[in-house]
Amino acid sequence: RDGIGAPVVLTRATLFVDKARLFPNCTFVVGADTVARLVDPVYYGNSAAEMAASLASIRAQGCDFLVAGRLVEG
């Protein structure tokens, strides 16, 4: 199979807002657990406004997310 022809990039940037600045117009492939943290204000100093600003900055860089789901029993 040829794949989709998209490059895979590794970085030491820890925050997605920083990754978005490094790699504008990209799609981040992440798991459901990562997305849960991405939208949890706890990771932004308990600030929903900071969370929204971070997500807006990621979007302003033209980035989006492809999320792999998780099968949960029960």
VOGU-3710 file (C-alpha; in Angstrom, 3 decimals, decimal comma):
1> rdgigapvvl> 0,000/0,000/0,000  1,335/3,439/-0,928  -0,110/5,371/2,018  -1,311/8,924/1,752  2,026/10,578/1,090  1,979/12,705/4,226  5,215/13,190/6,146  5,566/12,099/9,752  7,420/14,558/11,958  8,784/14,119/15,466
11> tratlfvdka> 9,421/17,049/17,777  10,407/17,739/21,359  7,847/20,531/21,629  5,602/19,574/24,535  2,546/21,733/23,885  0,329/21,503/20,829  0,225/25,292/20,630  4,017/25,210/20,175  3,802/22,337/17,695  1,255/24,305/15,686
21> rlfpnctfvv> 3,689/27,222/15,443  6,432/24,880/14,279  4,232/23,010/11,787  1,425/25,260/10,532  -1,356/23,752/8,413  -0,793/20,237/9,707  -3,025/17,527/11,112  -2,027/16,096/14,475  -2,875/12,407/14,860  -3,713/11,789/18,518
31> gadtvarlvd> -5,567/9,354/20,740  -8,748/9,931/22,695  -6,852/10,281/25,988  -4,725/13,094/24,558  -7,802/14,932/23,312  -9,389/14,624/26,750  -6,363/16,423/28,195  -6,327/18,939/25,356  -9,782/20,205/26,313  -9,374/19,957/30,105
41> pvyygnsaae> -8,885/23,387/31,748  -6,830/21,695/34,498  -3,917/21,638/32,046  -4,240/25,391/31,521  -4,055/26,491/35,146  -7,769/25,700/35,619  -8,596/28,429/33,107  -11,231/27,754/30,453  -10,216/31,056/28,840  -6,580/29,908/28,523
51> maaslasira> -7,740/26,604/27,070  -9,902/28,398/24,500  -7,059/30,767/23,625  -4,681/27,853/23,107  -7,151/26,015/20,867  -7,836/29,230/18,928  -4,115/29,698/18,397  -3,776/26,145/17,094  -6,677/26,737/14,707  -5,230/30,099/13,601
61> qgcdflvagr> -2,116/28,215/12,513  -4,361/26,127/10,240  -3,927/22,952/12,271  -6,497/20,326/13,151  -6,680/16,923/14,830  -7,388/13,392/13,660  -8,506/11,472/16,748  -8,217/7,726/17,202  -11,083/6,432/19,308  -10,953/4,007/22,172
71> lveg> -13,172/0,995/22,698  -14,573/1,187/26,233  -16,208/-1,830/27,817  -19,412/-1,274/29,797
//
